[in-house]
Amino acid sequence: MIRNAFERILFSARFLLAPLYLALAISLVALLLKGGMHLYELLMQLPTLNDEQVLLSELAIVDLTLTASLVVIVFLSGYTNFVAPVVMQKDDGRPHWIAEIDFSELKLKLMASIVAISAIKLLEAFMNIDHESDRELYWLVGIHLTFVVSTLILALSAWFSRHAHPTDNGQGV
């Protein structure tokens, strides 16, 4: 009896995550506003910018977009995995991949997004190489390579895990 009550409390505590996922959803407004500011600056300064400066401005918007996508993946699939399943119906306009992402896939998607964001930052630095020190570039490359290697290790561990646990019919997932 005490054990059942304790377990009910523990499982109910997962709903404490819901306000954090809501906060992430609302934080998209900040990314949207920041992207709008970058776009406004780009359009206002466009006549005076060279091609490289335009590309750097666009990369900043791409970076914000990737970050926003990462936030969406976290709050939607996190809510579905940890708080409550989202009921999906045909033609409801919802992306059905959300309900199908398990925790392992969520980690891989997060790491892939982080690698992409890191690559954008690295590209921005190399596009602006005259204003970057060698030390900063080395750090950016090192951090990016760390993310890439971490993602590869995570992907390999997920792959081995799937192939080590065959499905009921004896075939790998």
C-alpha positions as CSV (number, residue, x, y, z in Angstrom):
1,M,0.0,0.0,0.0
2,I,2.7,2.5,0.9
3,R,4.8,1.3,-2.1
4,N,1.8,1.9,-4.4
5,A,1.2,5.4,-3.0
6,F,5.0,6.2,-3.3
7,E,5.1,5.0,-6.9
8,R,2.0,7.1,-7.8
9,I,3.7,10.2,-6.4
10,L,6.9,9.5,-8.3
11,F,5.1,8.9,-11.6
12,S,2.9,12.0,-11.0
13,A,6.0,14.1,-10.5
14,R,6.8,13.8,-14.2
15,F,4.1,16.4,-14.8
16,L,6.5,18.9,-13.1
17,L,8.4,18.8,-16.4
18,A,5.4,20.3,-18.3
19,P,6.0,23.9,-17.3
20,L,9.6,23.6,-18.3
21,Y,8.6,22.3,-21.7
22,L,6.1,25.2,-21.9
23,A,8.9,27.7,-21.0
24,L,11.0,26.2,-23.9
25,A,8.1,26.7,-26.3
26,I,7.7,30.3,-25.2
27,S,11.4,30.9,-25.5
28,L,11.0,30.4,-29.2
29,V,9.6,33.9,-29.3
30,A,13.0,35.3,-28.2
31,L,14.7,33.3,-31.0
32,L,12.1,34.6,-33.5
33,L,12.7,38.2,-32.4
34,K,16.4,37.8,-32.6
35,G,16.1,36.4,-36.1
36,G,13.9,39.3,-37.1
37,M,16.5,41.7,-35.8
38,H,19.2,40.0,-37.8
39,L,17.0,40.1,-40.9
40,Y,16.2,43.8,-40.3
41,E,19.9,44.6,-39.9
42,L,20.7,42.6,-43.1
43,L,18.1,44.4,-45.2
44,M,19.0,47.8,-43.9
45,Q,22.7,47.4,-44.5
46,L,22.4,45.3,-47.7
47,P,23.6,48.0,-50.1
48,T,26.8,48.5,-48.1
49,L,27.6,44.9,-47.4
50,N,29.9,42.7,-49.5
51,D,29.0,39.1,-50.4
52,E,30.9,37.7,-47.4
53,Q,29.2,40.0,-45.0
54,V,25.8,39.0,-46.4
55,L,26.7,35.3,-46.1
56,L,27.7,35.8,-42.4
57,S,24.4,37.6,-41.7
58,E,22.5,34.7,-43.3
59,L,24.5,32.2,-41.3
60,A,23.5,33.9,-38.1
61,I,19.8,33.4,-39.1
62,V,20.5,29.8,-40.1
63,D,22.1,29.3,-36.6
64,L,19.1,30.7,-34.9
65,T,16.8,28.5,-37.0
66,L,18.8,25.4,-36.1
67,T,18.7,26.3,-32.5
68,A,14.9,26.9,-32.6
69,S,14.5,23.5,-34.3
70,L,16.6,21.9,-31.5
71,V,14.3,23.5,-28.9
72,V,11.2,22.2,-30.7
73,I,12.6,18.7,-30.8
74,V,13.4,18.9,-27.1
75,F,10.1,20.1,-25.9
76,L,7.8,18.1,-28.2
77,S,9.6,14.8,-28.0
78,G,10.6,15.3,-24.4
79,Y,7.0,15.9,-23.4
80,T,5.9,12.9,-25.4
81,N,8.6,10.6,-23.9
82,F,8.6,11.8,-20.3
83,V,5.3,13.4,-19.4
84,A,2.4,12.0,-21.4
85,P,2.0,10.4,-24.8
86,V,0.5,12.7,-27.5
87,V,-2.4,11.1,-29.2
88,M,-1.9,11.4,-33.0
89,Q,-4.7,11.1,-35.5
90,K,-4.5,10.9,-39.3
91,D,-4.6,14.4,-40.9
92,D,-4.4,16.3,-37.6
93,G,-1.6,18.4,-39.0
94,R,0.9,17.2,-36.3
95,P,4.3,15.8,-37.2
96,H,3.8,12.2,-36.5
97,W,7.5,11.6,-36.0
98,I,7.2,13.2,-32.6
99,A,5.2,10.2,-31.2
100,E,7.7,7.8,-32.7
101,I,10.9,9.2,-31.3
102,D,12.3,7.2,-28.4
103,F,14.9,8.5,-26.0
104,S,17.8,7.0,-28.0
105,E,16.6,8.7,-31.2
106,L,16.0,12.0,-29.2
107,K,19.6,12.0,-28.1
108,L,20.8,11.4,-31.6
109,K,18.7,14.2,-33.0
110,L,19.9,16.5,-30.3
111,M,23.5,15.7,-31.0
112,A,23.1,16.0,-34.7
113,S,21.5,19.5,-34.2
114,I,24.4,20.5,-31.9
115,V,26.9,19.3,-34.5
116,A,25.1,21.4,-37.2
117,I,25.1,24.5,-34.9
118,S,28.7,24.0,-34.1
119,A,29.5,23.6,-37.8
120,I,27.7,26.9,-38.5
121,K,29.7,28.7,-35.8
122,L,32.9,27.2,-37.2
123,L,32.0,28.3,-40.7
124,E,31.2,31.8,-39.5
125,A,34.6,32.0,-37.8
126,F,36.4,30.8,-41.0
127,M,34.4,33.3,-43.1
128,N,35.6,36.0,-40.7
129,I,39.1,34.6,-40.3
130,D,40.8,38.0,-40.3
131,H,39.1,38.9,-37.0
132,E,39.6,35.5,-35.3
133,S,42.8,34.5,-33.4
134,D,44.4,31.2,-34.1
135,R,43.6,30.2,-30.5
136,E,39.9,30.8,-31.0
137,L,39.9,28.9,-34.2
138,Y,41.7,25.9,-32.6
139,W,39.1,25.9,-29.8
140,L,36.2,26.0,-32.3
141,V,37.7,23.2,-34.3
142,G,38.4,21.2,-31.1
143,I,34.9,21.7,-29.8
144,H,33.3,20.8,-33.1
145,L,35.4,17.6,-33.4
146,T,34.4,16.7,-29.9
147,F,30.7,17.1,-30.8
148,V,31.2,15.0,-34.0
149,V,33.1,12.2,-32.2
150,S,30.5,12.2,-29.4
151,T,27.7,12.0,-31.9
152,L,29.4,9.1,-33.7
153,I,29.9,7.2,-30.5
154,L,26.3,7.8,-29.5
155,A,25.1,6.6,-32.9
156,L,27.3,3.5,-32.8
157,S,26.1,2.6,-29.3
158,A,22.5,3.0,-30.4
159,W,23.1,0.9,-33.4
160,F,24.8,-1.9,-31.4
161,S,22.0,-1.7,-28.8
162,R,19.3,-2.2,-31.5
163,H,21.2,-5.1,-33.0
164,A,21.9,-6.7,-29.6
165,H,18.2,-6.8,-28.8
166,P,16.3,-8.6,-31.5
167,T,12.6,-8.2,-31.9
168,D,10.1,-11.0,-31.2
169,N,10.4,-12.4,-34.6
170,G,14.1,-12.9,-34.3
171,Q,15.2,-10.1,-36.6
172,G,17.1,-6.9,-35.6
173,V,15.2,-3.7,-35.3
